[in-house]
Amino acid sequence: MRILLIGSGGREHALALGLAASPDVTLIAAPGNPGIAEVAELRPVEATNPDAVAALAVEVGADLVVVGPEAPLVAGVADAVRAKGIACFGPTAAAARLEGSKTFAKEVMAAAGVPTGGAVSTTDPAQVAAALDRFGAPYVVKDDGLAAGKGVLVTDDRDAALAHAAACERVVIEEYLDGPEVSLFVVTDGETAVPLLPAQDFKRVGEGDTGPNTGGMGAYAPLPWAPPSLVDDVLARVVHPTLAEMRRRGTPFAGLLYVGLALTRGGPKVIEFNARFGDPETQVVLALLETPLAEVLRAAATGSLAAVPPLRWKPGAAVTVVVASAGYPSSSRSGDVITGVSGAGFIHAGTARAAGGELVTAGGRVLSVTATGADLSVARDAAYALVDQVSLADAVIRRDIALAAVEGRIRVPS
Ligand code: AMP
């Protein structure tokens, strides 16, 4: 099977490792990164240009295209690939609106009866102020459109909330959802839904969940503190009603439905939907998947997921710790030399090869250092031992990834 993987981040390196593990898979990645280059042939492409991606899929003789990031999906890459008669893992542009517009996602959730926070979608500053006062602090202000995970501000500072809203065109003001967060990935062909292991990521840059939001500073899976009924509950109350509503609208959602949840006193509530694998949760979830990833994604892309046997998982846990470049997330520094990256577990996110062949930074999140272990504590120690092998000037690294879970400090309100 010839697979074309679109994207260039840590998520795509994790997907590449999973796909390339099948001996019958030939992997081509575009544009890829230096880590992905170790398991795939790299081709240049403008990933958000549907015609360019579709033409490349034809040129390389792809049997399956797997789209990693959200921007190509929202731009219609999956539609263009399918129009060439090639199977594609990733939703249509119409279905990707579940991520592309927070207002649309809220409409679908309301129609499907999915539990989520109350929200007001508006472009009017007076309505923004009224909604902030109605919901009260902490204030949750979300840019309606795609913002690479950084369009959300959660703050007790009303002026900062107003300023963030003013900087967005359309904004969603939302009720604050209090409780531990869970990321649940669901592979779907539009009808059948196959959940992966629940994971937790760390959005804030600072230890103890302080500072601004980032693309994600680390993750772990599975969640030792999660209620045993969580996945079935979310499938029944969130995933199946949402998939049914998308079918009813004539825009079935096939691909990866990422359900971001808060486990509140009132039960699990949806914080957000994404239309693709999350980064960095993918790194830990796929590190534990034993079933060949290529088989699962191909089945979802060809409407045959019901025939796939139950997924098999490795025992134990996985932890990933992001190493970011100087200044992240307010800025980033490219061209800094990175050393100590050798062996398994070093997932590349924002790296490049300098002219002399050295590995250098090429963006904010540089590496996603991933390890597995017999339990969360062992996996965590292994991940930080790998992090400590890396040398990068002024690196931004959180030292408390998975720590509260290891210490048994996470409580689900009841
Ligand atoms: P999102 O991009 O929607 O996932 O938001 C980024 C982060 O902001 C989430 O992972 C949460 O930590 C936080 N967040 C978003 N919406 C809410 C909410 N309604 N209540 C509490 N925290 C939220």
Residues whose N, C-alpha, C, O or C-beta is under 5 A from the ligand:
A	BS01	AMP	G117 V140 G149 V152 V154 E174 E175 Y176 L177 K203 G260 I271 E272
